[in-house]
Amino acid sequence: MFLTQIYNECGVYGISLTKNGRRIHVGIDDAVPCHINRKIAFIHAKGPELWPLILEKAWAKVHGSYDRIVDGRVDLTLRDLTGAPSFSYSISETPDMFELLAYAQHKNHIMCATTGNERELNKK
């Protein structure tokens, strides 16, 4: 995904993502949004890593803004980032969920679990 593989003193990076089934290249700089107290506004790395911030900024650029990716679906996010097919299953609507998870684990598929976001919960 990272077309620029090493730290760039100019702060310019190239990222390769997939959107709507097409591979796209995104150029960004390393300036990221911060709060007034200089704390990073969105994703936080566990250490001094820069790559999560760069990747998130590229993904936000593809979608038009950070606001448009805040409540994103994990399956669609992984599809955009990897270019691989993705699927979403509801535990309440999938009676064989444990067999499905065992199969995915056996095949070394990427798996994520989420809960509904606040907007979804308030609609019910």
The first five atom37 places (N, CA, C, CB, O) and aatype in JSON, in Angstrom:
{
  "aatype": [12, 13, 10, 16, 5, 9, 18, 2, 6, 4, 7, 19, 18, 7, 9, 15, 10, 16, 11, 2, 7, 1, 1, 9, 8, 19, 7, 9, 3, 3, 0, 19, 14, 4, 8, 9, 2, 1, 11, 9, 0, 13, 9, 8, 0, 11, 7, 14, 6, 10, 17, 14, 10, 9, 10, 6, 11, 0, 17, 0, 11, 19, 8, 7, 15, 18, 3, 1, 9, 19, 3, 7, 1, 19, 3, 10, 16, 10, 1, 3, 10, 16, 7, 0, 14, 15, 13, 15, 18, 15, 9, 15, 6, 16, 14, 3, 12, 13, 6, 10, 10, 0, 18, 0, 5, 8, 11, 2, 8, 9, 12, 4, 0, 16, 16, 7, 2, 6, 1, 6, 10, 2, 11, 11],
  "atom_mask": [
    [1, 1, 1, 1, 1],
    [1, 1, 1, 1, 1],
    [1, 1, 1, 1, 1],
    [1, 1, 1, 1, 1],
    [1, 1, 1, 1, 1],
    [1, 1, 1, 1, 1],
    [1, 1, 1, 1, 1],
    [1, 1, 1, 1, 1],
    [1, 1, 1, 1, 1],
    [1, 1, 1, 1, 1],
    [1, 1, 1, 0, 1],
    [1, 1, 1, 1, 1],
    [1, 1, 1, 1, 1],
    [1, 1, 1, 0, 1],
    [1, 1, 1, 1, 1],
    [1, 1, 1, 1, 1],
    [1, 1, 1, 1, 1],
    [1, 1, 1, 1, 1],
    [1, 1, 1, 1, 1],
    [1, 1, 1, 1, 1],
    [1, 1, 1, 0, 1],
    [1, 1, 1, 1, 1],
    [1, 1, 1, 1, 1],
    [1, 1, 1, 1, 1],
    [1, 1, 1, 1, 1],
    [1, 1, 1, 1, 1],
    [1, 1, 1, 0, 1],
    [1, 1, 1, 1, 1],
    [1, 1, 1, 1, 1],
    [1, 1, 1, 1, 1],
    [1, 1, 1, 1, 1],
    [1, 1, 1, 1, 1],
    [1, 1, 1, 1, 1],
    [1, 1, 1, 1, 1],
    [1, 1, 1, 1, 1],
    [1, 1, 1, 1, 1],
    [1, 1, 1, 1, 1],
    [1, 1, 1, 1, 1],
    [1, 1, 1, 1, 1],
    [1, 1, 1, 1, 1],
    [1, 1, 1, 1, 1],
    [1, 1, 1, 1, 1],
    [1, 1, 1, 1, 1],
    [1, 1, 1, 1, 1],
    [1, 1, 1, 1, 1],
    [1, 1, 1, 1, 1],
    [1, 1, 1, 0, 1],
    [1, 1, 1, 1, 1],
    [1, 1, 1, 1, 1],
    [1, 1, 1, 1, 1],
    [1, 1, 1, 1, 1],
    [1, 1, 1, 1, 1],
    [1, 1, 1, 1, 1],
    [1, 1, 1, 1, 1],
    [1, 1, 1, 1, 1],
    [1, 1, 1, 1, 1],
    [1, 1, 1, 1, 1],
    [1, 1, 1, 1, 1],
    [1, 1, 1, 1, 1],
    [1, 1, 1, 1, 1],
    [1, 1, 1, 1, 1],
    [1, 1, 1, 1, 1],
    [1, 1, 1, 1, 1],
    [1, 1, 1, 0, 1],
    [1, 1, 1, 1, 1],
    [1, 1, 1, 1, 1],
    [1, 1, 1, 1, 1],
    [1, 1, 1, 1, 1],
    [1, 1, 1, 1, 1],
    [1, 1, 1, 1, 1],
    [1, 1, 1, 1, 1],
    [1, 1, 1, 0, 1],
    [1, 1, 1, 1, 1],
    [1, 1, 1, 1, 1],
    [1, 1, 1, 1, 1],
    [1, 1, 1, 1, 1],
    [1, 1, 1, 1, 1],
    [1, 1, 1, 1, 1],
    [1, 1, 1, 1, 1],
    [1, 1, 1, 1, 1],
    [1, 1, 1, 1, 1],
    [1, 1, 1, 1, 1],
    [1, 1, 1, 0, 1],
    [1, 1, 1, 1, 1],
    [1, 1, 1, 1, 1],
    [1, 1, 1, 1, 1],
    [1, 1, 1, 1, 1],
    [1, 1, 1, 1, 1],
    [1, 1, 1, 1, 1],
    [1, 1, 1, 1, 1],
    [1, 1, 1, 1, 1],
    [1, 1, 1, 1, 1],
    [1, 1, 1, 1, 1],
    [1, 1, 1, 1, 1],
    [1, 1, 1, 1, 1],
    [1, 1, 1, 1, 1],
    [1, 1, 1, 1, 1],
    [1, 1, 1, 1, 1],
    [1, 1, 1, 1, 1],
    [1, 1, 1, 1, 1],
    [1, 1, 1, 1, 1],
    [1, 1, 1, 1, 1],
    [1, 1, 1, 1, 1],
    [1, 1, 1, 1, 1],
    [1, 1, 1, 1, 1],
    [1, 1, 1, 1, 1],
    [1, 1, 1, 1, 1],
    [1, 1, 1, 1, 1],
    [1, 1, 1, 1, 1],
    [1, 1, 1, 1, 1],
    [1, 1, 1, 1, 1],
    [1, 1, 1, 1, 1],
    [1, 1, 1, 1, 1],
    [1, 1, 1, 1, 1],
    [1, 1, 1, 1, 1],
    [1, 1, 1, 0, 1],
    [1, 1, 1, 1, 1],
    [1, 1, 1, 1, 1],
    [1, 1, 1, 1, 1],
    [1, 1, 1, 1, 1],
    [1, 1, 1, 1, 1],
    [1, 1, 1, 1, 1],
    [1, 1, 1, 1, 1],
    [1, 1, 1, 1, 1]
  ],
  "atom_positions": [
    [[0.81, -1.19, 0.0], [0.0, 0.0, 0.0], [0.85, 1.26, 0.0], [-0.92, 0.0, 1.19], [0.45, 2.29, -0.53]],
    [[2.03, 1.17, 0.6], [2.89, 2.35, 0.71], [3.84, 2.42, -0.47], [3.68, 2.33, 2.04], [4.77, 1.62, -0.57]],
    [[3.59, 3.36, -1.36], [4.47, 3.54, -2.51], [5.77, 4.19, -2.06], [3.79, 4.39, -3.59], [6.83, 3.94, -2.64]],
    [[5.7, 5.02, -1.03], [6.88, 5.61, -0.41], [7.18, 4.77, 0.81], [6.65, 7.13, -0.03], [6.42, 4.78, 1.78]],
    [[8.28, 4.03, 0.79], [8.56, 3.03, 1.82], [9.45, 3.53, 2.96], [9.19, 1.84, 1.19], [9.59, 2.85, 3.97]],
    [[10.06, 4.69, 2.8], [10.94, 5.19, 3.85], [10.5, 6.6, 4.25], [12.42, 5.19, 3.38], [9.77, 7.27, 3.52]],
    [[10.96, 7.03, 5.42], [10.65, 8.38, 5.9], [11.1, 9.38, 4.85], [11.34, 8.66, 7.26], [12.18, 9.27, 4.28]],
    [[10.26, 10.35, 4.6], [10.5, 11.33, 3.55], [10.67, 12.7, 4.21], [9.35, 11.33, 2.5], [9.72, 13.22, 4.8]],
    [[11.86, 13.29, 4.11], [12.11, 14.58, 4.76], [11.2, 15.69, 4.24], [13.55, 14.97, 4.55], [10.96, 16.66, 4.95]],
    [[10.7, 15.55, 3.02], [9.76, 16.54, 2.48], [8.35, 16.33, 3.01], [9.75, 16.49, 0.95], [7.49, 17.19, 2.86]],
    [[8.11, 15.18, 3.63], [6.8, 14.89, 4.19], [5.75, 14.55, 3.14], [0.0, 0.0, 0.0], [4.56, 14.77, 3.37]],
    [[6.17, 14.01, 2.0], [5.25, 13.66, 0.93], [5.29, 12.15, 0.74], [5.62, 14.4, -0.4], [6.36, 11.54, 0.66]],
    [[4.1, 11.55, 0.67], [4.01, 10.09, 0.59], [3.01, 9.67, -0.47], [3.63, 9.5, 1.95], [2.04, 10.39, -0.75]],
    [[3.25, 8.51, -1.06], [2.32, 7.91, -2.02], [1.72, 6.66, -1.42], [0.0, 0.0, 0.0], [2.43, 5.82, -0.87]],
    [[0.4, 6.53, -1.53], [-0.33, 5.39, -0.99], [-1.15, 4.78, -2.12], [-1.24, 5.81, 0.21], [-1.72, 5.5, -2.94]],
    [[-1.22, 3.46, -2.16], [-2.03, 2.75, -3.13], [-3.23, 2.12, -2.41], [-1.19, 1.66, -3.88], [-3.05, 1.31, -1.49]],
    [[-4.44, 2.5, -2.82], [-5.67, 1.99, -2.23], [-6.56, 1.45, -3.33], [-6.4, 3.09, -1.41], [-6.29, 1.64, -4.51]],
    [[-7.63, 0.79, -2.94], [-8.63, 0.34, -3.89], [-9.94, 1.03, -3.55], [-8.79, -1.21, -3.86], [-10.35, 1.05, -2.39]],
    [[-10.6, 1.59, -4.54], [-11.9, 2.21, -4.34], [-12.8, 1.83, -5.5], [-11.78, 3.76, -4.21], [-12.45, 2.02, -6.66]],
    [[-13.96, 1.29, -5.16], [-14.91, 0.84, -6.18], [-14.28, -0.15, -7.16], [-15.46, 2.04, -6.95], [-14.55, -0.11, -8.36]],
    [[-13.43, -1.02, -6.62], [-12.82, -2.06, -7.43], [-11.63, -1.61, -8.27], [0.0, 0.0, 0.0], [-11.07, -2.41, -9.01]],
    [[-11.25, -0.37, -8.17], [-10.13, 0.15, -8.96], [-8.98, 0.55, -8.06], [-10.57, 1.34, -9.82], [-9.19, 1.17, -7.02]],
    [[-7.77, 0.21, -8.45], [-6.57, 0.6, -7.72], [-6.29, 2.05, -8.03], [-5.34, -0.3, -8.1], [-6.26, 2.46, -9.19]],
    [[-6.09, 2.85, -6.97], [-5.77, 4.27, -7.15], [-4.54, 4.62, -6.33], [-6.96, 5.16, -6.75], [-4.27, 4.0, -5.3]],
    [[-3.81, 5.61, -6.79], [-2.65, 6.12, -6.05], [-3.0, 7.49, -5.51], [-1.38, 6.17, -6.96], [-3.53, 8.35, -6.22]],
    [[-2.68, 7.67, -4.24], [-3.0, 8.92, -3.56], [-1.72, 9.54, -3.04], [-4.02, 8.69, -2.4], [-0.92, 8.86, -2.4]],
    [[-1.52, 10.81, -3.32], [-0.38, 11.55, -2.79], [-0.83, 12.45, -1.65], [0.0, 0.0, 0.0], [-1.81, 13.18, -1.78]],
    [[-0.12, 12.38, -0.53], [-0.47, 13.22, 0.62], [0.8, 13.72, 1.29], [-1.34, 12.44, 1.62], [1.9, 13.25, 1.02]],
    [[0.61, 14.7, 2.18], [1.72, 15.15, 3.01], [1.52, 14.61, 4.42], [1.83, 16.71, 3.01], [0.5, 13.98, 4.71]],
    [[2.48, 14.86, 5.29], [2.39, 14.28, 6.64], [1.81, 15.23, 7.68], [3.75, 13.83, 7.08], [1.94, 14.98, 8.88]],
    [[1.18, 16.32, 7.25], [0.49, 17.21, 8.18], [-0.86, 16.59, 8.52], [0.32, 18.66, 7.58], [-1.67, 16.35, 7.63]],
    [[-1.1, 16.34, 9.81], [-2.35, 15.71, 10.22], [-3.13, 16.65, 11.14], [-2.08, 14.36, 10.93], [-2.53, 17.46, 11.85]],
    [[-4.45, 16.54, 11.13], [-5.26, 17.41, 11.97], [-4.98, 17.19, 13.46], [-6.74, 17.19, 11.69], [-4.87, 16.05, 13.93]],
    [[-4.87, 18.29, 14.19], [-4.64, 18.23, 15.63], [-5.62, 19.16, 16.34], [-3.17, 18.61, 15.98], [-6.13, 20.12, 15.76]],
    [[-5.87, 18.84, 17.6], [-6.68, 19.71, 18.44], [-5.85, 20.93, 18.83], [-7.21, 18.96, 19.71], [-4.65, 20.98, 18.55]],
    [[-6.47, 21.88, 19.46], [-5.78, 23.1, 19.89], [-4.61, 22.8, 20.83], [-6.75, 24.06, 20.57], [-3.62, 23.54, 20.87]],
    [[-4.74, 21.71, 21.6], [-3.67, 21.33, 22.54], [-2.57, 20.49, 21.87], [-4.26, 20.54, 23.72], [-1.72, 19.92, 22.56]],
    [[-2.59, 20.41, 20.53], [-1.6, 19.72, 19.7], [-1.7, 18.2, 19.76], [-0.22, 20.13, 20.12], [-0.81, 17.5, 19.28]],
    [[-2.76, 17.68, 20.34], [-3.0, 16.23, 20.32], [-3.6, 15.86, 18.97], [-3.95, 15.79, 21.51], [-4.44, 16.59, 18.44]],
    [[-3.17, 14.74, 18.42], [-3.67, 14.29, 17.12], [-5.17, 14.05, 17.21], [-2.94, 13.0, 16.66], [-5.65, 13.44, 18.17]],
    [[-5.91, 14.53, 16.21], [-7.37, 14.52, 16.28], [-8.01, 13.17, 15.98], [-7.91, 15.53, 15.32], [-9.09, 12.89, 16.5]],
    [[-7.4, 12.34, 15.18], [-8.07, 11.1, 14.78], [-7.29, 9.89, 15.25], [-8.25, 11.06, 13.25], [-7.14, 9.7, 16.46]],
    [[-6.78, 9.07, 14.37], [-6.12, 7.82, 14.76], [-4.88, 8.11, 15.61], [-5.74, 7.01, 13.51], [-4.19, 9.11, 15.41]],
    [[-4.61, 7.21, 16.53], [-3.43, 7.34, 17.39], [-2.59, 6.09, 17.26], [-3.83, 7.58, 18.87], [-3.11, 4.97, 17.34]],
    [[-1.3, 6.26, 17.08], [-0.38, 5.13, 17.05], [0.04, 4.81, 18.48], [0.86, 5.43, 16.16], [-0.01, 5.67, 19.36]],
    [[0.44, 3.56, 18.72], [0.88, 3.17, 20.06], [2.27, 3.69, 20.38], [0.85, 1.66, 20.19], [2.64, 3.78, 21.55]],
    [[3.02, 4.03, 19.39], [4.38, 4.53, 19.58], [4.65, 5.65, 18.6], [0.0, 0.0, 0.0], [3.75, 6.41, 18.25]],
    [[5.89, 5.75, 18.14], [6.25, 6.85, 17.23], [5.94, 6.56, 15.75], [7.71, 7.15, 17.38], [6.43, 7.26, 14.87]],
    [[5.12, 5.55, 15.5], [4.83, 5.19, 14.1], [4.08, 6.3, 13.39], [4.04, 3.91, 14.03], [3.18, 6.92, 13.95]],
    [[4.47, 6.53, 12.16], [3.81, 7.52, 11.32], [2.81, 6.87, 10.37], [4.85, 8.31, 10.53], [1.85, 7.51, 9.94]],
    [[3.02, 5.59, 10.04], [2.24, 4.94, 9.0], [0.73, 4.93, 9.25], [2.71, 3.55, 8.84], [-0.01, 5.1, 8.28]],
    [[0.22, 4.74, 10.48], [-1.24, 4.75, 10.63], [-1.85, 6.11, 10.28], [-1.62, 4.38, 12.07], [-2.92, 6.17, 9.68]],
    [[-1.16, 7.18, 10.64], [-1.66, 8.52, 10.35], [-1.66, 8.8, 8.85], [-0.82, 9.57, 11.08], [-2.59, 9.4, 8.31]],
    [[-0.59, 8.35, 8.18], [-0.48, 8.54, 6.73], [-1.56, 7.75, 6.01], [0.93, 8.11, 6.22], [-2.2, 8.26, 5.09]],
    [[-1.77, 6.51, 6.42], [-2.77, 5.66, 5.79], [-4.17, 6.23, 6.0], [-2.69, 4.24, 6.35], [-4.97, 6.27, 5.07]],
    [[-4.48, 6.67, 7.23], [-5.79, 7.25, 7.49], [-6.01, 8.53, 6.68], [-5.94, 7.54, 8.99], [-7.1, 8.75, 6.16]],
    [[-4.98, 9.35, 6.57], [-5.12, 10.59, 5.81], [-5.39, 10.29, 4.33], [-3.85, 11.45, 5.95], [-6.21, 10.97, 3.71]],
    [[-4.72, 9.3, 3.77], [-4.96, 8.92, 2.38], [-6.38, 8.42, 2.2], [-3.95, 7.85, 1.92], [-7.05, 8.75, 1.22]],
    [[-6.85, 7.61, 3.14], [-8.21, 7.06, 3.06], [-9.23, 8.18, 3.17], [-8.43, 6.01, 4.16], [-10.24, 8.18, 2.46]],
    [[-8.98, 9.14, 4.08], [-9.88, 10.29, 4.23], [-9.89, 11.12, 2.94], [-9.44, 11.17, 5.43], [-10.95, 11.61, 2.53]],
    [[-8.74, 11.29, 2.3], [-8.66, 12.06, 1.06], [-9.5, 11.41, -0.03], [-7.2, 12.2, 0.6], [-10.21, 12.09, -0.77]],
    [[-9.42, 10.09, -0.13], [-10.21, 9.37, -1.14], [-11.71, 9.57, -0.91], [-9.87, 7.87, -1.11], [-12.48, 9.63, -1.86]],
    [[-12.11, 9.66, 0.36], [-13.53, 9.8, 0.69], [-13.99, 11.25, 0.82], [-13.81, 9.08, 1.97], [-15.17, 11.5, 1.04]],
    [[-13.09, 12.21, 0.69], [-13.47, 13.61, 0.69], [-13.2, 14.35, 1.99], [0.0, 0.0, 0.0], [-13.06, 15.57, 1.97]],
    [[-13.11, 13.64, 3.12], [-12.81, 14.3, 4.38], [-12.71, 13.26, 5.5], [-13.9, 15.35, 4.72], [-13.13, 12.11, 5.33]],
    [[-12.15, 13.67, 6.61], [-12.11, 12.8, 7.79], [-13.52, 12.52, 8.3], [-11.25, 13.43, 8.9], [-13.82, 11.42, 8.75]],
    [[-14.38, 13.52, 8.23], [-15.76, 13.35, 8.73], [-16.49, 12.21, 8.02], [-16.54, 14.64, 8.56], [-17.35, 11.56, 8.61]],
    [[-16.15, 11.98, 6.78], [-16.86, 10.95, 6.0], [-16.38, 9.55, 6.29], [-16.71, 11.22, 4.54], [-16.96, 8.59, 5.8]],
    [[-15.32, 9.4, 7.09], [-14.83, 8.05, 7.42], [-15.0, 7.7, 8.89], [-13.36, 7.92, 7.04], [-14.64, 6.6, 9.31]],
    [[-15.54, 8.61, 9.69], [-15.63, 8.39, 11.13], [-16.44, 7.15, 11.48], [-16.26, 9.6, 11.8], [-15.98, 6.33, 12.27]],
    [[-17.61, 6.98, 10.91], [-18.46, 5.85, 11.23], [-18.44, 4.79, 10.14], [-19.89, 6.31, 11.47], [-19.45, 4.16, 9.85]],
    [[-17.28, 4.6, 9.53], [-17.17, 3.65, 8.43], [-17.35, 2.21, 8.86], [0.0, 0.0, 0.0], [-17.11, 1.87, 10.02]],
    [[-17.77, 1.37, 7.94], [-17.92, -0.06, 8.2], [-16.57, -0.74, 8.01], [-18.99, -0.69, 7.28], [-15.85, -0.46, 7.05]],
    [[-16.24, -1.63, 8.92], [-14.94, -2.31, 8.9], [-14.78, -3.12, 7.62], [-14.79, -3.23, 10.12], [-13.71, -3.1, 7.02]],
    [[-15.83, -3.81, 7.18], [-15.7, -4.64, 5.98], [-15.39, -3.79, 4.75], [-16.99, -5.44, 5.75], [-14.57, -4.18, 3.92]],
    [[-16.03, -2.64, 4.63], [-15.77, -1.76, 3.48], [-14.39, -1.11, 3.59], [-16.85, -0.68, 3.37], [-13.72, -0.89, 2.59]],
    [[-13.99, -0.79, 4.81], [-12.66, -0.21, 5.02], [-11.58, -1.2, 4.61], [-12.47, 0.19, 6.5], [-10.66, -0.84, 3.89]],
    [[-11.7, -2.45, 5.06], [-10.7, -3.46, 4.69], [-10.68, -3.69, 3.18], [-10.98, -4.78, 5.41], [-9.62, -3.91, 2.6]],
    [[-11.85, -3.65, 2.55], [-11.89, -3.81, 1.09], [-11.14, -2.68, 0.41], [-13.35, -3.85, 0.59], [-10.38, -2.91, -0.53]],
    [[-11.36, -1.44, 0.89], [-10.66, -0.29, 0.31], [-9.16, -0.38, 0.52], [-11.2, 1.01, 0.9], [-8.38, -0.07, -0.38]],
    [[-8.76, -0.79, 1.7], [-7.33, -0.81, 2.02], [-6.58, -1.95, 1.36], [-7.14, -0.88, 3.51], [-5.42, -1.79, 0.97]],
    [[-7.21, -3.1, 1.23], [-6.5, -4.28, 0.73], [-6.83, -4.62, -0.72], [-6.81, -5.46, 1.59], [-6.03, -5.25, -1.4]],
    [[-8.0, -4.23, -1.18], [-8.44, -4.62, -2.52], [-9.05, -6.01, -2.54], [0.0, 0.0, 0.0], [-9.49, -6.48, -3.59]],
    [[-9.08, -6.68, -1.39], [-9.64, -8.03, -1.3], [-11.14, -7.96, -1.06], [-8.95, -8.83, -0.17], [-11.63, -6.97, -0.52]],
    [[-11.87, -8.98, -1.46], [-13.31, -9.0, -1.18], [-13.54, -9.0, 0.33], [-13.99, -10.23, -1.83], [-12.71, -9.5, 1.09]],
    [[-14.66, -8.46, 0.76], [-14.98, -8.46, 2.19], [-16.45, -8.77, 2.37], [-14.63, -7.1, 2.84], [-17.27, -8.55, 1.48]],
    [[-16.77, -9.28, 3.54], [-18.14, -9.67, 3.84], [-18.48, -9.22, 5.25], [-18.34, -11.2, 3.69], [-17.61, -9.1, 6.11]],
    [[-19.75, -8.97, 5.47], [-20.24, -8.57, 6.78], [-21.37, -9.51, 7.17], [-20.71, -7.09, 6.79], [-22.27, -9.78, 6.37]],
    [[-21.32, -10.02, 8.39], [-22.35, -10.93, 8.88], [-22.87, -10.41, 10.22], [-21.81, -12.37, 9.02], [-22.11, -9.9, 11.03]],
    [[-24.15, -10.54, 10.42], [-24.76, -10.2, 11.71], [-24.89, -11.47, 12.53], [-26.16, -9.51, 11.51], [-25.41, -12.48, 12.04]],
    [[-24.43, -11.44, 13.76], [-24.48, -12.63, 14.6], [-25.92, -13.08, 14.84], [-23.78, -12.37, 15.93], [-26.18, -14.27, 15.0]],
    [[-26.84, -12.12, 14.87], [-28.25, -12.47, 15.1], [-28.91, -13.07, 13.86], [-29.02, -11.25, 15.55], [-29.97, -13.69, 13.96]],
    [[-28.3, -12.9, 12.7], [-28.89, -13.39, 11.46], [-28.08, -14.52, 10.83], [-29.02, -12.26, 10.47], [-28.39, -14.97, 9.72]],
    [[-27.03, -14.99, 11.52], [-26.16, -16.04, 10.98], [-26.1, -17.19, 11.98], [-24.73, -15.48, 10.67], [-25.28, -17.17, 12.89]],
    [[-26.97, -18.19, 11.81], [-27.03, -19.27, 12.79], [-25.74, -20.1, 12.89], [-28.16, -20.17, 12.46], [-25.46, -20.67, 13.94]],
    [[-24.98, -20.17, 11.82], [-23.75, -20.97, 11.84], [-22.51, -20.08, 11.97], [-23.64, -21.82, 10.56], [-21.47, -20.34, 11.36]],
    [[-22.61, -19.02, 12.77], [-21.52, -18.05, 12.92], [-20.22, -18.7, 13.38], [-21.93, -16.95, 13.9], [-19.16, -18.38, 12.85]],
    [[-20.29, -19.61, 14.34], [-19.06, -20.2, 14.86], [-18.37, -21.08, 13.81], [-19.36, -21.02, 16.1], [-17.14, -21.13, 13.76]],
    [[-19.15, -21.76, 13.0], [-18.55, -22.55, 11.9], [-17.92, -21.62, 10.87], [-19.62, -23.44, 11.23], [-16.84, -21.91, 10.34]],
    [[-18.58, -20.51, 10.6], [-18.06, -19.52, 9.66], [-16.74, -18.93, 10.17], [-19.09, -18.39, 9.44], [-15.79, -18.78, 9.4]],
    [[-16.69, -18.59, 11.46], [-15.46, -18.05, 12.05], [-14.35, -19.09, 12.05], [-15.73, -17.58, 13.48], [-13.2, -18.75, 11.77]],
    [[-14.66, -20.33, 12.35], [-13.65, -21.4, 12.35], [-13.08, -21.58, 10.94], [-14.25, -22.74, 12.86], [-11.87, -21.75, 10.78]],
    [[-13.95, -21.55, 9.93], [-13.5, -21.68, 8.54], [-12.58, -20.51, 8.17], [-14.71, -21.74, 7.59], [-11.53, -20.71, 7.57]],
    [[-13.0, -19.28, 8.52], [-12.21, -18.09, 8.19], [-10.85, -18.15, 8.89], [-12.96, -16.81, 8.59], [-9.83, -17.78, 8.3]],
    [[-10.84, -18.6, 10.13], [-9.57, -18.71, 10.85], [-8.67, -19.77, 10.2], [-9.81, -19.07, 12.34], [-7.47, -19.56, 10.05]],
    [[-9.25, -20.88, 9.82], [-8.49, -21.94, 9.15], [-7.87, -21.43, 7.84], [-9.39, -23.15, 8.87], [-6.76, -21.84, 7.48]],
    [[-8.56, -20.56, 7.14], [-8.08, -20.01, 5.88], [-7.21, -18.77, 6.07], [-9.25, -19.67, 4.99], [-6.77, -18.17, 5.09]],
    [[-6.95, -18.38, 7.32], [-6.15, -17.18, 7.65], [-6.74, -15.9, 7.08], [-4.74, -17.36, 7.13], [-6.0, -15.01, 6.66]],
    [[-8.06, -15.81, 7.08], [-8.72, -14.58, 6.64], [-8.61, -13.52, 7.73], [-10.2, -14.84, 6.28], [-8.51, -13.85, 8.91]],
    [[-8.62, -12.26, 7.32], [-8.68, -11.16, 8.28], [-10.09, -11.13, 8.83], [-8.28, -9.78, 7.61], [-11.06, -11.18, 8.08]],
    [[-10.21, -11.04, 10.15], [-11.53, -10.98, 10.77], [-11.58, -9.82, 11.76], [-11.88, -12.31, 11.48], [-10.59, -9.52, 12.43]],
    [[-12.73, -9.18, 11.84], [-12.97, -8.1, 12.79], [-14.35, -8.27, 13.37], [-12.82, -6.7, 12.12], [-15.24, -8.84, 12.74]],
    [[-14.52, -7.79, 14.57], [-15.84, -7.78, 15.19], [-16.13, -6.36, 15.64], [-15.91, -8.78, 16.4], [-15.26, -5.67, 16.17]],
    [[-17.35, -5.93, 15.43], [-17.74, -4.58, 15.83], [-19.11, -4.62, 16.5], [-17.76, -3.62, 14.62], [-19.84, -5.6, 16.39]],
    [[-19.41, -3.54, 17.17], [-20.76, -3.32, 17.68], [-21.36, -2.19, 16.88], [-20.77, -3.0, 19.22], [-20.64, -1.48, 16.18]],
    [[-22.65, -2.01, 16.96], [-23.3, -0.93, 16.23], [-22.79, 0.42, 16.7], [0.0, 0.0, 0.0], [-22.46, 0.6, 17.88]],
    [[-22.74, 1.37, 15.79], [-22.32, 2.7, 16.2], [-23.48, 3.43, 16.87], [-21.8, 3.52, 14.99], [-24.62, 2.97, 16.81]],
    [[-23.19, 4.53, 17.5], [-24.2, 5.26, 18.28], [-25.37, 5.7, 17.42], [-23.57, 6.47, 18.95], [-26.51, 5.65, 17.87]],
    [[-25.11, 6.13, 16.19], [-26.21, 6.56, 15.3], [-27.16, 5.4, 15.0], [-25.64, 7.13, 13.99], [-28.38, 5.58, 15.01]],
    [[-26.6, 4.21, 14.74], [-27.43, 3.04, 14.48], [-28.27, 2.68, 15.68], [-26.57, 1.86, 14.08], [-29.46, 2.39, 15.55]],
    [[-27.67, 2.7, 16.86], [-28.37, 2.33, 18.08], [-29.51, 3.31, 18.39], [-27.41, 2.28, 19.25], [-30.55, 2.9, 18.91]],
    [[-29.31, 4.59, 18.08], [-30.34, 5.58, 18.35], [-31.52, 5.49, 17.38], [-29.75, 6.96, 18.3], [-32.6, 6.0, 17.68]],
    [[-31.32, 4.86, 16.22], [-32.4, 4.7, 15.25], [-33.42, 3.66, 15.69], [-31.83, 4.3, 13.9], [-34.58, 3.7, 15.28]],
    [[-32.99, 2.72, 16.54], [-33.86, 1.6, 16.93], [-34.81, 1.98, 18.01], [-33.04, 0.43, 17.38], [-35.61, 1.15, 18.45]]
  ]
}
